[in-house]
C-alpha cells in the first residue's frame, strides 16, 4: 500500500499543467502515487499527461471519455487510490517542494482522521496567505465542534479539498466522495459531511499549496449556467444538516451560509449572462422558500440590513416554473 495517494484532475489547463507536474515531481517519494485524471481535455493537456505517466515517479493516468466535471473526476481518483492517506490538487495549482512529506508527518503525528492546512492564493504576481478560520492549531479535536458559531467564519467555510490530508478510513466510510456532476461548490456538501461525521481533525499552519486565482477558464471567472450548481450543493447541505441529530443547533449556520452565497451572487449579477441572471433570481427565490422557515427568519433577523433586505425582497418574488427548471 502506498503511503499517500494524490488525486489531480486536469481539464484544459495546458498553460498551467507543466507547473503542476513539476511540483509533483518535487514531492515524489517511492511510497507516493499521483493519480492524474484527464477529464476529457481537448487543448493538448492530454499529451502532457501522457508524457508525465512515463516521467513522473508514481504516476497513474486515468482518462475520461466524457467531461464529467471536477467532482466526478475527483471521485474517479478516489476509487483508484490505494494509499493509506489521500489528498487532492487541482490541475492548475502547484506545491512547494517536499510539502507532501511534511503533510504526511503532520497527520501521522496527530493521529486524526483529517488535517486542514493554510494555503497561498496567487493572483498574477500577488501572493496572499489564507488561514483556516480555526484558532487552535496542532491539536486533535472533534470536527463537529468546529462548525459553529453561525455568525462567524468557521472551518466548514474553508472548503478547499486540496488544503489538507485525509485518512483512508474516511474513504472506506464513504465520506470522501463528492456529489457526482456538481460543477461548482462541490466542496461544500463534502466539507460539511466531514465535519458532521468524522471523529477527529486538526489544523496545522503548513504552507505548501499555491492556489492560482484569475484563471480565465475557471468556473469562478465564468458567468454561465454551471455557476448555478451552488444551489444544488447548498440544498444538499441544508437537507443533510436537517437530518442530523443536532439539527436545531447546526441549521442556522447552514442556512446563513446559503443566504450569504445567494446574496454574493446577486450582488455581482452583472457578470452572468442575461438568461442565467434571470434563472439565478428565480432559483434563489425558490431556494429561500425551501429553507426551514424558523432558521431562515432567525438568519435574516441577524444579518446586516443590506443583505437582509435583498433576500427578503427576493423571498417575495414570484417564481415562474420555467425559470426554476434546470
Buried (B, 14 or more C-beta within 10 A) or exposed (E): EBBBBBBBBBBBBBBBBEBBBBBBBBBBBEEBBBBBBBBBBEBEBBEBBBEBEEEBEBBBBBBBEEBBBBBBBBBBBBEBBEBBBBBBBBBBBBBBEEBBBBBBEBBBEBEBBBBBBBBBBBEEEEEEEBBBBBEEEEEBBEBBEBBBEBEEEBBBBBBBBBBBBBBBBBBEEEBBBBBEEBBBBBBBBBBBBBBBBBBBBBBBEBBBBBBBBEBEEBBEEBBEBBBBBBBBBBBBBBEBBBEBEEBEBBBBBBBBBBBBBBBEBBEEBEEBBEEBBBBBBBBBBBBBBEBBEEBBEBBBEEBEEEBBEBBEEBBEBEBEEEBBEE
